Structures are given as C-alpha cells and as structure tokens.
Amino acid sequence: MSSTFHVRGGRRLDGEITVRGAKNLVSKAMVAALLGEQPSVLRSVPDIRDVQIVGELLKVHGVKVERDVASGVIRMDPSAVEKAHVADIDAHAGSSRIPILFCGPLLHRLGEAIIPDLGGCRIGDRPINYHLDVLRSFGAVVDKREMGIYITAPDGLRGTKIHLEYPSVGATEQVLLTAVRAEGITELTNAAVEPEIEDLIAVLQKMGAIISLQTDRTITIEGVDRLGGYDHVAIPDRIEAGSWACAALVTKGSVFVRGAQQKPMATFLNTFRKIGGGIDITEEGIRFSPPGPPLRAIAVEPDVPPGLMTDWQQPLVVALTQADGISIVHETVYENRLGFTDALNDMGARIQVYRECLGGSSCRFGRRNFNHSAVISGAKALHAAEITVPDLRGGFSYLIAALGAEGVSGIHGIDLIDRGYELFREKLTALGAEFWED
C-alpha cells in the first residue's frame, strides 16, 4: 500500500526552487529520437516518472539510453531499433498513454507497432480514436487484437490532409511524428499550437524535418527519406512554474521559480496579476508573491492557445478560494476537470459546479450535460482533511490546499505527483513546508 503524505498547513512558502524541461515536451522529444539514424541528446530533462517510463520503453525497442539525472542529460542511440514484446511494453507503460506516440516512428523504422491498453489521468474523454484515425489517414492498417492494437503499414506511409475537429495536442503530436518521414506532403489544419508543440517542431527540424507553422493553426510537413539526431535544450515546464506560483498565493508566501520564462507563461502571468499576485520577471526566472490581502475574485476560462492553459485551472481554483468575492471558472478543454472540487469543499471551500457554460461564450460541453463550470465564493478559510489524489494536476492542487489549510492534512496517492513534478518533496523542504510520510 502507498504511504500517507501528511502536511501541516498554515506556513508561508518562502525561498527558491528550479524547474527544468516541460513534461509535455520531454517525453515526446524522447520518442522523436526513434525517427533518427544517429544519436540524440536532450538536455534539462527533469527527474520525473514519465521520463523513466519513456526511457524504459525506448530500451525495450532496442534504443541505447544513457541518462545523467544530476545534469538532466539523456543520450539516446536508436541505431539498433528492434521489435518489442507487448508484455514488455505493457509492463513498462503502466498507466501512461505515451505508447500510442511510438506508432508513427516504429512504423517507419520497423513496419509495425504494437500498443497495449492505455491509461492516463481520468480528467475527461481522451479516446485514442484520434490517434488511430490519424494513422489510418497515412495508410496504416489497424487491427485490434486480444493482446492490444497491432498496426502495420504494408504499403508504407504517405502524406495526407488532416483536419482536427478539436486542436488536440496528442493528435497534433501524432501527425508530426508520423508525417516527417511519410512520402509526400502532409497538411494539418486546426492543429494544436502550444509552446510544447512548437518546441517539438524545433526538435524535428534539428533532425532534418521540413515543417512550417502558419498563424491559422495550419502545419505543413514535407516528408523526408531519413532523419539524423538532435541536441536540444527542452523548454521549461510552465505548468510546474504556475503551480508553485499558486502555492505562493495560497500560503501568502514568496517563491522564486528559477528557469521560469515569461513568454510561454504570458496568459498565466496576466491572470496571476488580476487575482492580486506580485510578479518580478528576470532573466533567471520569475518571483511570485502576494503584494498583500485581499486577493481579488475573477472570471477564468481555460482554452487552447492563446487562451489560459487548462493545466493551470486546478491550482488557480485553489487560489480563488482565498479571493474576496465570486469567481467563475468555465473549463472548455476537459469536461471532467472540475470533479476535484468536491474535496476542496470538504476542506471548507464553497464551490458549486454547473452544466451550463458560465463563461463569455458557449463551448462544446454545454450541450452534453457535463459539470464544466464552477462558481467559487471566497474568501473561505481552509481546514485540514483526508484527501486522495485524483490525477496529476488535481493532486498537486490538493497539496496546495493542504499547505494553506489549518491543521494536518493526510494526502493519499501522493506518488502520482511524481509523474510530472520533479523532486517536489525536496522543493517543499527548500520552501519551508512541514510534511512527513508514513
């Protein structure tokens, strides 16, 4: 059984922590190394579980992986790529959904790919149909078997035109990783254009890919016969930086996030200031601190870029429980992401969720009976409680709530946070938090 993580709340977080490469880029850049015929080097890699998972999956496919955890450098040599047993893939993948992104590169290198059932955080409908439809568009043949999904490309992969009904990050990554070595030209419209997508494009260009990104969310890829390796410094993790910023707000502390960058966090920084947080931006990082109570209630509507990133929504909701007045949150990306608020109400928050679109406009969830809007009445003092981590971002948000609550909270399933937050225990210690495990 997993241990219980105890947090004594009511202490200010003060000090400095460092963020390294973004979880949402690093794992995909590691998969991209499969496409090359020379070794690749990825730098500023965080010590998180997703990196361990992808590293092991690369190894079972014959990639030589050398990792220096302290320096954050991974070297990957794909010169001896080979088929892997589905049992080995399943054993190392666990609940991760990353194996689906191996398909395009493996089809190019081996002519086939096998993936087991996929897991991942249960925050909304995240079907793999998007991915399978993308692969079929390139000419792949998908065969669902008892062991999993067996995918082949008997006639090779060919460029195609794809329009996404929704700018899915995962589907966009699938197209990029498949199209770069497909024969001909691929045009993807309504693509995701997150900073991590742009950084993945930069990685693929370093390998020899020809990719253009237009301002209308259109990505054009000209397939090439071969790709080399890359040497790349991963974009910093803007989600982790924003999460620690919200922890500073809730605990009335001051946290300097070394490595945080202004440009990819622009929408978050605007929102943070509207709530009443203080920001000091430097070349080395960003300091987040509340200039003084009270925090201000605001309306928040997570959306695809240039909107506010959905992964910032949950920690911001915790911060808004401490703001004076009525805040409104309209989640437009994941339909079930507000389910985590029940535990916050058990801690003293006052949050009501609704099926209606309470934002500035209606969204695709408004006609589907999902509780995707919330009204937050603040400021409400939080008190300690026993809570269970529901998903990665919700789990860190519970940690933030526990840090700001009076008393000792018990958090169960805390290990899930290791998937995306590097050395969070060490960082809590550096900021003066009081916690223990048993």
Secondary structure as the mmCIF struct_conf table of DSSP 4:
data_model
#
loop_
_struct_conf.conf_type_id
_struct_conf.id
_struct_conf.beg_label_comp_id
_struct_conf.beg_label_asym_id
_struct_conf.beg_label_seq_id
_struct_conf.end_label_comp_id
_struct_conf.end_label_asym_id
_struct_conf.end_label_seq_id
HELX_LH_PP_P HELX_LH_PP_P1 SER A 2 SER A 3
STRN STRN1 THR A 4 ARG A 8
BEND BEND1 GLY A 10 GLY A 10
STRN STRN2 ASP A 14 THR A 18
STRN STRN3 GLY A 21 GLY A 21
HELX_RH_AL_P HELX_RH_AL_P1 LYS A 23 ALA A 32
HELX_RH_3T_P HELX_RH_3T_P1 ALA A 33 LEU A 35
BEND BEND2 GLU A 37 GLN A 38
STRN STRN4 SER A 40 ARG A 43
BEND BEND3 SER A 44 SER A 44
HELX_RH_AL_P HELX_RH_AL_P2 ARG A 49 VAL A 60
TURN_TY1_P TURN_TY1_P1 HIS A 61 GLY A 62
STRN STRN5 LYS A 64 ASP A 68
TURN_TY1_P TURN_TY1_P2 VAL A 69 GLY A 72
STRN STRN6 VAL A 73 ASP A 77
TURN_TY1_P TURN_TY1_P3 SER A 79 ALA A 80
HELX_RH_AL_P HELX_RH_AL_P3 VAL A 86 ALA A 93
TURN_TY1_P TURN_TY1_P4 GLY A 94 SER A 95
HELX_RH_3T_P HELX_RH_3T_P2 ILE A 98 PHE A 102
HELX_RH_AL_P HELX_RH_AL_P4 CYS A 103 LEU A 110
BEND BEND4 GLY A 111 GLY A 111
STRN STRN7 GLU A 112 ILE A 115
BEND BEND5 ILE A 123 GLY A 124
TURN_TY1_P TURN_TY1_P5 ILE A 128 ILE A 128
HELX_RH_AL_P HELX_RH_AL_P5 ASN A 129 SER A 137
TURN_TY1_P TURN_TY1_P6 PHE A 138 GLY A 139
STRN STRN8 VAL A 141 ARG A 145
TURN_TY1_P TURN_TY1_P7 GLU A 146 MET A 147
STRN STRN9 GLY A 148 THR A 152
TURN_TY1_P TURN_TY1_P8 PRO A 154 ASP A 155
STRN STRN10 ARG A 158 ARG A 158
STRN STRN11 LYS A 161 HIS A 163
BEND BEND6 GLU A 165 TYR A 166
HELX_RH_AL_P HELX_RH_AL_P6 VAL A 169 ALA A 179
TURN_TY1_P TURN_TY1_P9 VAL A 180 ARG A 181
BEND BEND7 ALA A 182 ALA A 182
STRN STRN12 GLU A 183 GLU A 183
BEND BEND8 GLY A 184 GLY A 184
STRN STRN13 ILE A 185 THR A 189
BEND BEND9 ASN A 190 ASN A 190
HELX_RH_AL_P HELX_RH_AL_P7 PRO A 195 MET A 207
TURN_TY1_P TURN_TY1_P10 GLY A 208 GLY A 208
STRN STRN14 ILE A 210 LEU A 213
TURN_TY1_P TURN_TY1_P11 THR A 215 ASP A 216
BEND BEND10 ARG A 217 ARG A 217
STRN STRN15 ILE A 219 GLU A 222
BEND BEND11 ASP A 225 ASP A 225
STRN STRN16 ASP A 231 VAL A 233
HELX_LH_PP_P HELX_LH_PP_P2 ALA A 234 ILE A 235
STRN STRN17 PRO A 236 PRO A 236
HELX_RH_AL_P HELX_RH_AL_P8 ARG A 238 THR A 251
TURN_TY1_P TURN_TY1_P12 LYS A 252 LYS A 252
STRN STRN18 SER A 254 ARG A 258
TURN_TY1_P TURN_TY1_P13 GLY A 259 GLY A 259
TURN_TY1_P TURN_TY1_P14 GLN A 262 GLN A 262
HELX_RH_3T_P HELX_RH_3T_P3 LYS A 263 MET A 265
HELX_RH_AL_P HELX_RH_AL_P9 ALA A 266 ILE A 275
TURN_TY1_P TURN_TY1_P15 GLY A 276 GLY A 276
STRN STRN19 GLY A 278 ILE A 281
BEND BEND12 GLU A 283 GLU A 284
STRN STRN20 GLY A 285 SER A 289
BEND BEND13 GLY A 292 PRO A 293
HELX_LH_PP_P HELX_LH_PP_P3 PRO A 294 PRO A 294
STRN STRN21 LEU A 295 ARG A 296
STRN STRN22 ALA A 299 VAL A 300
STRN STRN23 PRO A 302 PRO A 302
BEND BEND14 VAL A 304 VAL A 304
TURN_TY1_P TURN_TY1_P16 PRO A 305 PRO A 306
BEND BEND15 GLY A 307 GLY A 307
STRN STRN24 LEU A 308 LEU A 308
HELX_RH_3T_P HELX_RH_3T_P4 THR A 310 TRP A 312
HELX_RH_AL_P HELX_RH_AL_P10 GLN A 313 LEU A 320
TURN_TY1_P TURN_TY1_P17 THR A 321 GLN A 322
STRN STRN25 ALA A 323 HIS A 330
BEND BEND16 VAL A 333 VAL A 333
TURN_TY1_P TURN_TY1_P18 GLU A 335 ASN A 336
HELX_RH_3T_P HELX_RH_3T_P5 ARG A 337 PHE A 340
HELX_RH_AL_P HELX_RH_AL_P11 THR A 341 ASP A 346
TURN_TY1_P TURN_TY1_P19 MET A 347 GLY A 348
STRN STRN26 ARG A 350 TYR A 354
BEND BEND17 ARG A 355 GLU A 356
BEND BEND18 GLY A 359 SER A 361
TURN_TY1_P TURN_TY1_P20 ARG A 364 ASN A 369
STRN STRN27 SER A 373 GLY A 378
STRN STRN28 HIS A 383 HIS A 383
STRN STRN29 GLU A 386 THR A 388
BEND BEND19 ASP A 391 ASP A 391
HELX_RH_AL_P HELX_RH_AL_P12 LEU A 392 GLY A 404
BEND BEND20 ALA A 405 ALA A 405
STRN STRN30 GLU A 406 GLU A 406
BEND BEND21 GLY A 407 GLY A 407
STRN STRN31 VAL A 408 HIS A 412
HELX_RH_3T_P HELX_RH_3T_P6 ILE A 414 ARG A 419
TURN_TY1_P TURN_TY1_P21 GLY A 420 GLY A 420
BEND BEND22 TYR A 421 TYR A 421
TURN_TY1_P TURN_TY1_P22 GLU A 422 LEU A 423
HELX_RH_AL_P HELX_RH_AL_P13 PHE A 424 ALA A 430
TURN_TY1_P TURN_TY1_P23 LEU A 431 GLY A 432
STRN STRN32 GLU A 434 GLU A 437
#
